[in-house]
Amino acid sequence: MPDLLVRNVDKEVVKALKKRAGLYGRSAEAEHRLILIDSLLKPRKKSFAEVLQSMPNVGKDSDFSRVQETSDADVFD
């Protein structure tokens, strides 16, 4: 398996990585590996706005207005 070396990483980023790794009981290297996998190989979830934008236009609001029936029939007879 190839190695990856990242240089000139800001101290705050390294500190945050170590803190996050500690929360999950992993090494900083293992946490770094999981972050790369999650961000590069797993499908990204759509945001709510993206889901709404992907919905097809199916008509105007008035196309779906409710019509009151005026029947006097008893539905339980």
HELIX and SHEET records of a PDB file:
HELIX    1   1 LYS A   11  LEU A   23  1                                  13    
HELIX    2   2 ALA A   28  LEU A   40  1                                  13    
HELIX    3   3 PHE A   48  SER A   54  1                                   7    
HELIX    4   4 ASP A   61  PHE A   64  5                                   4    
END                                                                             
